[in-house]
Amino acid sequence: MMLDIFFPNRCLDCNRIIDGKLLVCNLCFEQIHFSHADFLTNNYIKEKCSLLFPVENCFALMQFEKESLSRKIIHELKYKSREKIGKTLAEWTIERLNFENNKPDLLVSVPLHSKKLKERGYNQLHLFTETLSKFYNIPFSHDLIKRNHYSKAQALKDKEHRTQSENPFSLTENISGKHILLLDDVFTTGNTLSSIAWEILNSGENKVSILVMAMDE
């Protein structure tokens, strides 16, 4: 196709021309630090979450080191209008995540405020969540959680301010007896996921698990 000739797909990291369906070349793919955390066993992600709220299971796809390719990938997804990266990250997750006999009842993505959604044009988690939902045959909801207040992106806040923000979330409906898998892009302090988790846990006899694209240092 003409677009492929004049605007070929290039590796996100080294800029080498690659197949149109790929995000990075094979050489750069080897540089991505995947977490290799098992969803069903104790791991460092679960340890961090357990300090903040009762959690069932946790999984992070990648490590989120400074100047890393994983950080560049997430940045492109969130701020460079490359929504389709979410589908690629979901495919990488599917290759590494096995729920076995503990499959969640519902996938719930962390919401953007309506103002932020209008500014960005999309929620970076939606395509990621929908791709996982289709593969695992688990229903999803983008509307169960409402973000009540507009705030600056977590990446633009210093750590002190991140820990001082009030609970900005609420449930749009009561739920009970559900195992909810919360999906977010990057686990930093865990405050966002903790705020949402407590809303879900306080709503009824629910359980919460966590899945993130990347785990910050």
SVG drawing of the C-alpha trace seen along z (x, -y; Angstrom):
<svg xmlns="http://www.w3.org/2000/svg" viewBox="-26 -19 45 43">
<polyline fill="none" stroke="black" stroke-width="0.4" points="0.0,0.0 1.1,-3.6 1.0,-4.6 3.4,-1.7 5.8,-2.9 5.8,-6.6 5.2,-6.1 6.6,-2.7 6.1,-1.4 9.3,-1.8 10.5,-0.3 9.5,-2.5 13.1,-2.3 15.7,-2.0 13.6,-3.4 14.3,-0.3 11.5,0.4 9.4,3.3 6.2,5.2 3.1,3.0 1.6,5.1 4.7,4.9 5.5,2.3 9.3,2.9 11.8,5.0 12.9,8.4 16.2,7.0 14.6,4.2 11.9,6.6 14.6,8.5 15.4,5.3 12.0,5.1 12.1,6.1 9.0,8.2 8.1,8.8 7.7,12.7 5.4,12.4 2.9,15.3 -0.6,14.0 -1.5,16.8 1.4,16.7 2.9,14.1 5.1,11.6 6.5,8.2 3.5,6.5 1.1,8.3 3.4,7.4 3.1,3.7 -0.7,3.9 -1.2,5.8 0.2,2.9 -2.6,0.7 -5.7,2.9 -6.8,6.6 -5.9,8.1 -6.4,11.5 -3.8,11.7 -1.6,9.3 0.2,9.2 2.4,6.6 3.4,7.1 6.6,5.0 9.1,3.2 9.0,-0.6 12.6,-1.7 13.9,-5.1 15.0,-5.6 13.6,-2.1 11.8,-0.9 8.7,0.0 8.5,-3.6 8.7,-4.8 6.0,-2.4 3.6,-3.6 4.4,-7.3 3.6,-6.7 0.3,-5.0 -0.8,-7.8 0.5,-11.0 1.2,-10.4 -2.3,-9.3 -1.1,-5.7 -4.2,-4.0 -3.5,-0.7 -0.5,-0.1 -3.0,1.1 -3.9,4.0 -0.2,5.0 0.3,4.9 -2.8,7.0 -1.4,9.6 1.9,9.6 -0.1,10.0 -2.1,13.0 1.1,14.8 2.1,14.5 -1.0,14.5 -2.9,17.7 -5.9,17.3 -6.3,21.1 -9.2,21.7 -9.2,18.1 -10.6,16.2 -12.2,12.8 -15.8,12.1 -15.3,8.6 -12.5,6.5 -12.7,2.8 -10.4,0.1 -9.3,-2.9 -11.3,-5.8 -10.2,-9.2 -12.1,-12.3 -14.5,-13.4 -12.3,-16.6 -9.1,-14.5 -10.9,-12.0 -11.9,-14.9 -8.4,-16.3 -6.7,-12.9 -9.5,-11.6 -9.4,-8.1 -8.7,-6.2 -5.4,-4.3 -6.8,-1.3 -10.0,-0.7 -8.5,1.2 -6.2,3.1 -9.2,4.2 -11.4,5.1 -8.8,7.2 -8.2,9.2 -12.0,9.5 -12.5,11.0 -9.6,13.5 -10.4,14.7 -14.2,14.4 -14.6,12.1 -17.0,9.2 -15.6,5.7 -16.9,2.3 -15.5,-1.1 -18.2,-2.8 -18.4,-1.1 -15.9,-3.5 -16.3,-7.3 -13.5,-9.8 -15.0,-12.7 -12.3,-15.3 -10.0,-16.5 -6.3,-16.4 -3.0,-16.6 -1.5,-13.3 0.3,-11.2 3.5,-11.5 3.5,-15.2 3.1,-15.1 5.9,-14.7 5.6,-11.8 4.6,-14.0 1.6,-15.4 0.6,-12.0 0.2,-10.7 -1.8,-13.7 -4.7,-13.6 -8.1,-12.9 -10.2,-9.9 -11.4,-11.0 -13.4,-7.9 -16.9,-6.5 -19.0,-3.6 -21.8,-4.2 -23.7,-1.1 -23.6,1.2 -22.0,4.6 -21.6,7.5 -20.1,11.0 -17.8,10.2 -14.1,10.8 -13.0,7.6 -9.8,7.3 -8.7,3.7 -6.6,2.6 -4.2,-0.4 -1.3,-1.4 1.5,-2.0 1.7,-1.1 3.6,-3.9 2.5,-4.6 -0.5,-2.4 -2.8,-5.2 -5.1,-5.2 -5.7,-1.5 -6.1,-1.6 -8.8,-4.3 -10.8,-2.3 -10.2,1.0 -11.7,-0.3 -14.7,-1.6 -15.3,1.9 -14.5,3.7 -16.8,1.5 -19.7,2.0 -20.2,5.6 -18.7,9.0 -16.3,8.4 -12.7,9.4 -10.1,7.3 -7.2,8.4 -4.8,6.1 -3.3,6.1 -1.1,3.3 0.9,2.7 4.0,1.8 5.4,1.6 7.4,-1.4 10.6,-1.1"/>
</svg>
